[in-house]
Amino acid sequence: MTKPARTLLLGALAYALVLLMTLGSPLQAKPAAVEIPEPARPAFTASPPSLDRATSMVVAGSYEVATVRILGIPTLMVASPVMGNGNGMANSSEAETGPDAERRAQVIEGNLRLLYNPAALCSNSERWAEWTLLRVLGASDPACDGGLPDGVRAASDDLNVMVRQLPNGAVILEATVPERPQPLPLLTVTFADTTLNGTTALELGQRWQERLQGRLRYARQALLPQNMRQRLMLCLLVMGLVLLLTAGTFWLWRRNLLAIARLKAQASAPATAPAVAVTRGLRLRLFEALSFVLLVLVLLQVMAVVALALMAIPGGVPLALEVLLQPALVGIKVLVFAFIALLGRALVSFLLDQWATSGRVPADELARRDQRHHSLERIFQRLVDLACIAIAAGWVVMGIPGVRETSASFLLAGGAVLGGLAIVFQGLLRDFAAGLAVLLEDRYAIGDWIEIGDIEGDVVDLSVLSTQLRCLDQRVAVIQNGAFDRVMNHTKIRSGKLVELLLSHRTADINAVLAAIAEELHALGRDPFWGPQLLAAPFLRGVTATGPLGITVSMLITTQAGQQWACSRELQRRLLDRLQRERIPLASPAPALVSG
C-alpha cells in the first residue's frame, strides 16, 4: 500500500475513534418545556430545537404546517392558523393568540424526547462539583436530576400513549412510563389540526396515538446502551470495509496517473509510424477518462464514510441519506446546466453567424465583421458558460439541507457582505465594464495589431477582463481592460503606411527624382501580386520637409488590413534599387569635425 493510501486509512481510523469517544459522552442541552392543556386553550412554552430535528414550516392555505420528528424521522404534521387571516373561524381562539406551527412542533418534540432521550440539565463539570458538595454535606438530593429520570434504560413495551378528552372537549395525548408516577402530556389536538385533516379531534387523536406509541417504543429500544453499542460496532465495521475499498481505489488512481505520465512522455517522442501515434493517443484518452472515474469513486466512497458516521448517531439516518443523495442530485444539476450551456453556445453561434453574413453589410466591411465575429463568439460563449456555472452553483447551494430555511436577516447580512466584496473588487468590475465597452464599440478584435502605450502586438485573446497581445519578440502581454484609455488599432478594416525617403542635398534635379519615384509607385500598383493587396493607388505626397541632413520625400500606401508592412518593405526595396540605378544619392550623416 502506498504512503498516501496508508495516510488516508489512518486518518479515517482516527476519525472513527474520535466519533466513538464523542458518542460515549451525552450531548448537553436544555430540557424542553411541556405542552400542558388548560381549561380554555393549550399553553405553549418555548423550547430549543433538538439535534435530531430540522423543523421546516410551510403555508398550506390558511394554515401553517410543521413537522414533528422522532429520531429525525417525520411522525406528525401539526398546524396552526395563519395569524390575522380574518377568516372568522368559530372556536378558534388560538388563531389570535396561539403559537405558530413551528413553535408547536418544537414543544411537542421536546415532550417526546423526555420519553426516549431526556436532556441533561447539568454539564459534566457541574455534576462532578455537585457530587463533591453532596459528599461533603452528607446529602443525597442532587439538583441536576431535576425530575427528569433517564427513561432510555427502561423497557420499551412499558410505554403507553393514551388519548384523553377533557371536560371542555379538548383532546390531549399522554404517555405513561414506569419511571414517571404521573402521565406525561405530549400534545393537544387543536382545531387547526382537525380542520386540516378533515376529521374530529378524537379520531385524529386515536390515529396519532397508535403512531406515536409504536415509534416511541422503537426509539426507546434503539437508544438502549447495548443496542447503541451494536449499532456503533456495525457502522464502524462497514466504515472500515469502505475505507479499505477507498484505499484500493486511491491506489489504482495513483497508478493510473503514473501511466498517464508515461504515455505523455511517449507521445512527446517521435513515433515510428502514424498508427503508433494514433494508438498512443487513444490509450492516453482512455487512461484520462479512467482517472476521472476513479477520482469520482474515491469522492463517493469518502461521502459514504461520512454517511455511515452520521448513521451511528441517533437521529442521523435522514441526514446520512441526504449526504448520500447529494452527489447524485449535484450530478443531475450539473448535467442539466451543461446541456443548457451547450444549447446557449449553439444559439450564440447561430445568431452571430446570421449577423456576420447579413446582406446589409457594406462590401468593404465584410472582412472586418468576420474578424469581429470570431471575437464576439468566443467572449459570448464564455459568458454563457460563466452564467450557467453561477446558476448551477446557486442551485446546488440551495439544495444543501438547511440553506433554504435560512432566515431573512442572514440573507441581508449576505447581501451586505456581497456589497463589501464589490467595493473590494471594484477593479474587476471596472475591467468588466471596460471589456464590454471594447466589444460594443469594436475598438479591436482578435487578429488586430494594436498599440497600447509603449506595448504593441497582435491580439491573440480578448475577454471581458483583459486583453492578451503577442509582441514581436513572441512574448505575451496581458493588459487589464480598465488599465488604459487610449488604444491605436493598425488593422481595423484597412491599413496604411507612410514611407519616407531622405535624399541628399547634392541631388541635382528633384523633379526627376519625384518622377522616378512616381513610376515605381505606379509599377507597384500594377503588379499582379502586390496590386490586389492595395486598396488605393500609392500616393506620392512629395517633398514634406528639408533639414540639415537632407530632403524628405514621403509616400502613402493604403492596403488591406495587416498588409501594410509587407507592401512597405517591397516599395522601399524597389525605390532603393531605382535610386541606385539612377545614381541618386541618399542623405548621409555630416562628417565629424576633427580638431587640430
Buried (B, 14 or more C-beta within 10 A) or exposed (E): EEEEBEEBBEEBBEBBEEBBEEBEEEEEBEBBBBBBBEEEBBBBBEBEBBBBBBBBBEEEEBBBBBBBBBBBBEBBBBBBBBEEEEEEBEEBEBBEEBBBBBBBBBBBBBBBBBBBBBBBBBEEEBBEEBEEEBEEEEEEEBEBBEEBBEBBEBEBEEBBBBBEEEEEEBBBBBBBBEBBEEBBBBBBBBBBBBBBBEBEBBBBBBBBBEBBBEBBBBBBBBBBEEEBEEBBEEBBEBBBEBBBBBBBBBBBBBEBBEBBEEBEEBBEEEBEEEEEBEEBEEBBEEBBEBBEEBBBBBEBBBBBBBBBBBBBBBBBBBBBBBBBEBBEEBEEBBEEBBEBBEEBBEEBBEEBEEEBEEEEBEEEEEEBBBBBBBBBBBBBBEBBBEBBBEBBEEBBEEBEEEEEEEEEEEEEEEEEEEEEEEEEEEEBEBBBEBBBEBBEEBBBBBBBBBBBEEEBBBBEBBBBBBBBBBEEEEEEBEBBBBBEEEBEBBBBBBBBBEBEBBBEEEBEEBEEBBEBBBEBBEBBBEBEEBEEBBBEBBBBEEEEEEEEBBBBBBBBBBBBBBBBEEBBEBBBEBBEEBBEEEEBBEBEEEEEEEEE
